[in-house]
Amino acid sequence: MVDAFLVFAAIYLGGWLTAAWWFSGIQGPVPVPGRWRRDLRDGFFWPVWLLLFGLFWLIGLRRQAFEKELSGE
């Protein structure tokens, strides 16, 4: 039980740090004070971003299938 929790915590922390690093590479038009704290906060929700990415990917696939069906190919 403890081992499973430690593995889950390690995976979650790795994803959090990766997402925070990824977000920190996105440059906005204007430097914003407190950006690093915001990137860390947004990185905390990386499972949500991952699910949203998958959802939008599936929506895109469905749209492409619908367009293909509509054109009669």
Secondary structure, 3 states (H helix, E strand, C coil): CHHHHHHHHHHHHHHHHHHHHHHHCCCCCCCCCCHHHHHHHHHHCHHHHHHHHHHHHHHHHHHHHHHHHHHCC
